[in-house]
């Protein structure tokens, strides 16, 4: 059952879950680059940045360490991201994702072909009864700092099930620092990702990284230090979320510090 009317939306908001995410410690950043704060102290507590599988990867969930927990929805109900109250001690940008797939941690000279990858189709909205893989993104996430500038290539199966697609070999631009994240381009004409098939890294001499597949839920901007905003359903757009969604904020600070960010995330279902 989905929320399709204004009255249903109002009724669902009466039982809204409030998910808290804040970080009490800071991370050194490169201005305007994206970073994860998964392994930084706060609430939820710090999770483990390094992936646990290079050969197959895993599907993180709301029960994975470092992810906000989500209560079960009503039987047959559909969940939505309703509202977000957000702020930070530094000017910055937020993005919120559902982390669908995580593989790693890969070494600086990785040449790995994956097999037996778990499916994340159950965490996708459906179109005409089929999982909708469009809009899914591939990201590289630095686990340990690099020496040298790595170049990374990823092959994948696209949204339509076509295999052998590739990001091409992408230079990370500089030696990657702890927690830094780079979005990888999809091959021309592709709009999403069903599966990661291989990971190759060259050039660098030290460093490890994860490969992620994520579904974007929301973005927001803190314009000045110690500022914030509240986005209701008119701005969030009510993207669908799941009881098992691994809610994954990332941040791009205007400066060289992640600041002390906070999100209050409202989830409804009906």
C-alpha positions in Angstrom: 0.0 0.0 0.0 1.3 3.4 -0.9 0.5 7.0 0.2 -1.5 8.5 -2.6 -3.6 11.2 -1.1 -3.1 14.3 1.1 -5.2 12.8 3.9 -3.1 9.6 3.9 0.1 11.8 4.1 -1.3 13.8 7.1 -2.3 10.5 8.8 1.2 9.0 8.2 3.0 12.0 9.6 1.3 11.5 13.0 3.4 8.4 13.4 6.6 9.7 11.9 9.9 8.1 13.0 12.7 10.5 13.8 16.2 9.2 12.9 19.1 11.0 14.5 22.5 11.3 12.8 25.2 13.6 14.2 29.0 13.6 14.5 30.8 14.8 17.6 34.3 14.7 16.0 35.6 16.3 12.9 37.4 14.9 9.8 40.0 16.8 7.9 38.7 17.4 4.4 39.6 18.9 1.0 37.3 21.8 0.4 34.3 21.0 -1.9 35.2 17.3 -2.1 32.7 14.6 -0.8 33.5 12.6 2.4 32.0 9.9 4.4 31.8 10.2 8.2 30.8 6.6 8.9 33.8 5.9 11.0 33.7 9.2 13.0 32.3 9.2 16.6 28.7 10.4 17.1 25.2 8.9 17.0 24.8 6.3 15.7 28.2 5.3 16.9 31.2 4.9 14.5 30.9 2.1 12.0 33.7 0.3 10.2 34.8 2.0 7.0 36.6 -0.9 5.4 34.5 -3.3 3.5 34.3 -7.0 4.5 34.3 -8.6 1.0 36.3 -7.9 -2.1 35.2 -11.1 -3.9 31.5 -10.7 -3.8 30.6 -7.5 -1.8 27.7 -7.2 0.7 24.4 -5.4 1.0 24.5 -3.1 4.1 21.3 -2.6 6.0 19.8 -0.5 8.8 21.3 -3.0 11.2 24.9 -2.4 9.9 27.1 -0.6 12.5 27.0 3.1 12.0 23.6 3.2 10.2 20.5 4.8 11.8 18.1 2.1 12.8 14.6 2.1 11.3 11.5 0.6 13.1 9.4 -1.9 11.2 6.6 -0.4 9.0 3.0 -1.4 9.3 2.1 -4.6 7.4 2.0 -3.9 3.7 3.0 -0.2 4.2 5.4 1.8 2.0 8.0 4.0 3.7 9.0 7.5 2.6 11.6 10.1 3.5 9.3 12.8 4.8 11.4 15.7 6.2 14.9 16.6 7.3 16.1 19.1 9.8 19.8 19.7 9.2 22.7 21.9 10.2 26.5 22.1 10.6 29.1 24.2 12.3 30.7 24.9 8.9 29.3 25.8 5.5 28.8 22.6 3.6 26.6 20.5 1.4 24.8 17.3 2.4 23.7 14.3 0.4 21.7 11.4 1.7 21.8 8.0 0.1 20.6 4.5 0.6 23.8 2.5 0.6 22.8 -0.6 -1.5 26.1 -2.4 -2.1 29.6 -2.2 -0.6 32.7 -4.1 -1.8 36.2 -3.7 -0.5 38.6 -2.8 0.9 40.6 -3.0 -2.4 44.3 -2.4 -2.5 46.0 0.3 -4.6 46.9 -2.3 -7.2 43.6 -4.2 -7.2 42.6 -6.4 -10.2 39.6 -8.3 -8.9 36.7 -10.0 -10.7 33.6 -10.3 -8.5 31.4 -13.4 -8.4 28.2 -14.4 -6.4 27.3 -10.8 -5.7 24.2 -10.4 -3.5 21.2 -8.6 -5.1 19.9 -5.3 -3.8 16.7 -5.4 -5.9 14.5 -5.6 -2.8 15.7 -2.1 -1.8 14.5 -0.4 -5.0 11.2 1.2 -5.9 9.4 -0.7 -8.6 8.1 0.3 -12.0 5.4 -2.0 -13.6 6.3 -4.5 -10.9 10.0 -4.6 -11.7 12.9 -3.1 -9.7 14.0 0.3 -11.0 17.8 0.4 -11.2 17.8 3.8 -12.9 19.5 6.6 -11.0 21.9 4.3 -9.1 25.4 5.7 -8.7 28.9 4.1 -8.3 31.2 5.7 -5.8 34.8 5.0 -4.7 35.5 5.6 -1.0 39.0 5.9 0.5 39.6 3.6 3.5 43.3 4.3 4.1 45.2 7.2 2.6 47.0 6.9 -0.7 50.5 7.6 -1.8 50.4 8.6 -5.4 47.3 9.4 -7.4 45.3 6.3 -8.1 43.5 5.5 -11.3 40.5 3.2 -11.0 38.3 1.4 -13.5 35.1 -0.5 -12.7 33.0 -2.7 -14.9 29.3 -3.2 -14.2 26.0 -4.5 -15.5 23.8 -1.5 -16.4 20.1 -0.8 -15.5 18.9 -2.9 -18.4 21.0 -6.0 -17.6 23.7 -5.3 -20.2 27.1 -6.6 -19.0 30.5 -5.4 -19.9 29.8 -1.7 -19.2 32.6 0.4 -17.8 33.4 3.6 -16.0 36.6 3.9 -18.0 39.9 4.4 -16.1 39.4 7.5 -13.9 42.2 9.4 -12.2 41.3 10.4 -8.7 43.0 13.8 -9.3 45.2 13.6 -6.2 46.4 11.2 -3.5 43.1 10.3 -1.8 42.8 11.1 1.9 40.8 9.1 4.5 37.1 9.1 3.9 37.2 10.9 0.6 34.6 9.9 -2.0 34.6 10.1 -5.8 31.5 9.5 -7.9 32.4 7.4 -11.0 30.9 8.1 -14.4 28.7 5.6 -16.1 29.2 4.6 -19.7 27.4 6.8 -22.2 23.7 6.0 -22.4 23.5 4.2 -19.0 21.3 5.5 -16.2 21.9 3.0 -13.4 23.7 -0.1 -12.1 22.4 -3.7 -11.5 25.8 -5.2 -10.4 29.5 -4.5 -10.0 31.6 -7.0 -12.0 35.3 -6.0 -11.7 37.6 -3.5 -10.0 41.0 -2.4 -11.2 43.4 0.1 -9.7 46.8 1.3 -11.0 49.5 4.0 -10.5 49.4 4.5 -6.7 51.7 2.6 -4.3 49.8 2.7 -1.0 46.1 2.9 -0.1 42.9 1.0 0.0 39.3 1.8 -1.1 35.7 0.6 -1.2 33.4 0.5 -4.2 29.8 1.5 -3.4 26.4 1.5 -5.2 24.0 4.1 -3.8 20.5 5.5 -4.4 20.3 9.2 -3.9 17.5 10.3 -1.6 18.0 14.0 -0.8 20.5 16.9 -0.8 20.7 20.2 1.2 23.0 23.2 1.7 24.3 24.8 4.9 25.1 28.3 3.6 27.1 29.7 6.5 28.7 28.3 9.6 26.3 27.3 12.4 23.4 27.5 10.1 20.8 25.0 8.8 17.3 24.5 7.4 14.3 22.2 7.5 13.1 20.5 4.4 9.5 19.2 4.4 7.9 16.8 2.0 7.7 19.6 -0.7 11.5 19.6 -0.8 12.4 16.0 0.0 10.0 14.8 -2.7 9.0 11.8 -0.5 11.5 9.3 -2.0 10.7 5.7 -1.0 12.8 4.1 1.8 12.7 0.6 3.3 12.8 -0.9 6.8 16.2 -2.2 5.8 17.6 0.9 4.2 21.2 1.8 5.1 20.8 5.6 5.4 24.2 7.0 4.4 24.9 10.8 4.6 28.0 12.2 2.9 29.3 15.8 3.2 31.2 18.3 1.1 32.5 21.1 3.4 33.5 24.5 2.0 36.6 24.3 4.1 39.2 21.8 5.3 37.0 20.5 8.2 33.8 18.5 8.1 32.5 20.4 11.1 30.0 19.0 13.5 27.0 18.1 11.3 23.6 17.0 12.4 20.5 15.5 10.7 17.1 14.7 12.1 15.5 12.5 9.5 11.7 12.0 9.4 10.5 8.6 8.0 6.8 7.9 7.5 4.9 4.9 6.2 1.4 4.2 5.0 
